[in-house]
Amino acid sequence: MDSQFLPYGKQDINEDDIENVVNVLKSDFLTQGPTHTKFEKEIAKKVNSKYCVSFNSATSALHIACLSLGLGKSDIVWTSPITFVASANCARYCGADVDFVDIDKETGLMSILCLEKKLVEAQKNRKLPKIVIPVHLAGVSCNMKKIHELAKKYNFFIIEDASHALGGKYEEFSVGSCKYSDITIFSLHPVKIITSAEGGLATANSEFIADKMRSLSSHGITKDKKKFIGNSFELWRYEQQDLGYNFRLNDVSAALGLSQLKRLDKFIDKRNKIAKIYLNKLSKLPLKFLIPPDKVKSSYHLFIVQLEDEYICHYEYFFNFLRSKNIGVQLHYLPVHLQPYYQKLGFKNEMFPEAEKYSKSSMSIPIFPYIQKEDIERVVRNIEILFEEISKNK
């Protein structure tokens, strides 16, 4: 057995990151200070959005994004079944219903054909979604222009779940610019593109939406007297105007994120180079790959391989073999509608067949900016050995 465990993803922390964090630890503000504000401004500048609000997690950001768009008990949210559960749970936190749109088998992304068909039926039944949350799986943007056109036609909001996609592009626009959406969400978890240890971001171009998110993430309280509802303006006064939460990103975490942001372009370039190496070395094996569509630059948060149809029956062996070699392959993701919680809500097997087929053939193999050449070779060689073993036993 190979002794060194190789995870599917890993943070890269350097001395500048550590120095930035230590400087904030030595400062007067560990939270609600200037660092998280600076981080928000730098993110907005980087993705070319007007506003950015930081959170303690992307899950919190999704929740608050839904609330800021007025999501409530009588509403419906649609998202992809191939995502982390937070993309659906955010609607449930607001008391709303959830439904799913099946994926495109070539990209793993929300199928535009399925979305259009589902919208036609929903309009007939008067059950149109209030919000659609397309998920940029592995760092690849969905077809946002088309989804935006449908949003205008069927009158729904769009929240891009771009937890995987900071640094990616759609057409000439940075993911997060909100060119074709109301809000974009990013994750700052350690395995993501950059990290703040734990954290999330929401970008927007509407001042109202950004202000609402900022207020709801901080107890629904404002100290801005220009926004007061009451008529008392004493120096010490503040107002709670909504039922909010304490979902703020602290300044220590923001310091790490701010330092990491300086290396974002290098991280993305490196991930794309690693992806090209994998594609070149694995292309002759009975594997399929989720290739970014034209006019999309992937951030390659994940590198996903799929077994060809005739090899799907060997999925468990494939997964267990690589894990036995200390290669941290992972499934991203088990379809959300198959989770026990969602099955209790009435979702059943075979409701979203492409998502279910995807989950029986796909797994993420290790990719992170400073993975070593010998580690890539180790992954490739073990996959080759795997297929050799399968061929022997046929």
NORWOPE-V726330 format. One record per residue. N is the residue number from 1. SS is DSSP state (@ for helix, = for strand, . for the rest). NEAR is the number of other C-alpha atoms within 12 Angstrom. Layout:
N SS NEAR
N SS NEAR
//
This chain:
1 . 13
2 . 17
3 . 10
4 . 15
5 . 21
6 = 29
7 . 27
8 . 35
9 . 33
10 . 27
11 . 29
12 . 32
13 . 27
14 . 16
15 @ 13
16 @ 20
17 @ 29
18 @ 22
19 @ 19
20 @ 27
21 @ 31
22 @ 21
23 @ 22
24 @ 28
25 @ 22
26 . 13
27 . 17
28 . 14
29 . 22
30 . 23
31 . 26
32 . 25
33 . 22
34 @ 22
35 @ 32
36 @ 37
37 @ 31
38 @ 25
39 @ 36
40 @ 38
41 @ 26
42 @ 30
43 @ 42
44 @ 32
45 @ 21
46 @ 29
47 @ 37
48 . 26
49 . 32
50 . 30
51 = 37
52 = 42
53 = 51
54 = 56
55 = 48
56 . 38
57 . 36
58 @ 42
59 @ 36
60 @ 41
61 @ 50
62 @ 53
63 @ 43
64 @ 49
65 @ 52
66 @ 47
67 @ 40
68 @ 37
69 . 32
70 . 26
71 . 31
72 . 25
73 . 18
74 . 18
75 . 28
76 = 32
77 = 42
78 = 43
79 = 46
80 = 43
81 . 47
82 . 46
83 . 40
84 . 31
85 . 31
86 @ 31
87 @ 46
88 @ 42
89 @ 34
90 @ 36
91 @ 42
92 @ 29
93 @ 24
94 . 27
95 . 21
96 . 26
97 = 31
98 = 42
99 = 39
100 = 43
101 = 39
102 . 38
103 = 35
104 . 30
105 . 28
106 . 21
107 . 36
108 . 45
109 . 41
110 = 41
111 . 33
112 @ 28
113 @ 20
114 @ 27
115 @ 35
116 @ 24
117 @ 17
118 @ 28
119 @ 30
120 @ 19
121 @ 16
122 @ 20
123 @ 18
124 @ 12
125 . 11
126 . 15
127 . 24
128 . 32
129 . 37
130 . 36
131 = 46
132 = 48
133 = 51
134 . 48
135 = 47
136 . 51
137 @ 43
138 @ 48
139 @ 45
140 . 44
141 . 46
142 . 46
143 . 34
144 @ 42
145 @ 23
146 @ 23
147 @ 36
148 @ 30
149 @ 21
150 @ 29
151 @ 28
152 @ 18
153 @ 16
154 @ 27
155 . 19
156 . 30
157 = 38
158 = 41
159 = 52
160 = 51
161 = 55
162 . 53
163 . 50
164 . 45
165 . 43
166 . 49
167 . 44
168 . 41
169 = 37
170 = 34
171 . 23
172 . 15
173 = 24
174 = 35
175 . 47
176 . 45
177 . 40
178 . 35
179 . 31
180 . 33
181 . 39
182 . 40
183 = 46
184 = 55
185 = 49
186 = 52
187 = 45
188 . 41
189 . 31
190 . 29
191 . 29
192 . 42
193 . 48
194 . 47
195 . 41
196 . 42
197 . 34
198 . 33
199 . 41
200 = 49
201 = 57
202 = 58
203 = 51
204 = 44
205 . 27
206 . 25
207 @ 19
208 @ 19
209 @ 30
210 @ 33
211 @ 30
212 @ 35
213 @ 45
214 @ 40
215 @ 34
216 @ 36
217 . 39
218 = 32
219 . 23
220 . 26
221 = 27
222 = 28
223 . 22
224 . 20
225 @ 18
226 @ 13
227 @ 20
228 . 18
229 . 18
230 . 16
231 . 12
232 . 15
233 . 16
234 . 13
235 . 9
236 . 11
237 . 17
238 . 22
239 = 26
240 = 21
241 . 20
242 . 20
243 . 20
244 . 25
245 . 24
246 = 25
247 . 33
248 . 39
249 . 41
250 . 36
251 @ 38
252 @ 39
253 @ 43
254 @ 49
255 @ 41
256 @ 42
257 @ 48
258 @ 38
259 @ 34
260 @ 36
261 @ 35
262 . 25
263 . 25
264 @ 29
265 @ 23
266 @ 21
267 @ 35
268 @ 34
269 @ 24
270 @ 26
271 @ 36
272 @ 32
273 @ 25
274 @ 31
275 @ 37
276 @ 21
277 @ 20
278 @ 35
279 @ 24
280 @ 17
281 @ 21
282 @ 29
283 . 21
284 . 16
285 . 25
286 . 24
287 = 29
288 = 29
289 = 34
290 . 32
291 . 31
292 . 31
293 . 24
294 . 16
295 . 20
296 = 28
297 = 31
298 . 42
299 . 43
300 . 47
301 . 48
302 . 44
303 = 42
304 = 39
305 = 42
306 = 37
307 = 34
308 . 23
309 @ 17
310 @ 17
311 @ 24
312 @ 25
313 @ 17
314 @ 25
315 @ 31
316 @ 23
317 @ 20
318 @ 36
319 @ 31
320 @ 20
321 @ 26
322 @ 35
323 @ 30
324 @ 21
325 . 27
326 . 25
327 = 35
328 . 27
329 . 35
330 = 31
331 . 30
332 . 33
333 . 34
334 . 27
335 . 40
336 @ 37
337 @ 39
338 @ 28
339 . 24
340 @ 16
341 @ 17
342 @ 23
343 @ 18
344 @ 11
345 . 16
346 . 16
347 . 22
348 . 21
349 . 21
350 . 16
351 . 22
352 . 31
353 @ 24
354 @ 30
355 @ 37
356 @ 30
357 @ 31
358 @ 38
359 @ 34
360 . 30
361 . 38
362 = 41
363 = 36
364 = 36
365 = 43
366 . 41
367 . 45
368 . 38
369 . 35
370 . 25
371 . 27
372 . 16
373 @ 18
374 @ 13
375 @ 28
376 @ 33
377 @ 21
378 @ 27
379 @ 36
380 @ 29
381 @ 21
382 @ 29
383 @ 35
384 @ 24
385 @ 19
386 @ 30
387 @ 28
388 @ 16
389 @ 16
390 @ 21
391 @ 15
392 @ 9
393 . 9
394 . 11
//
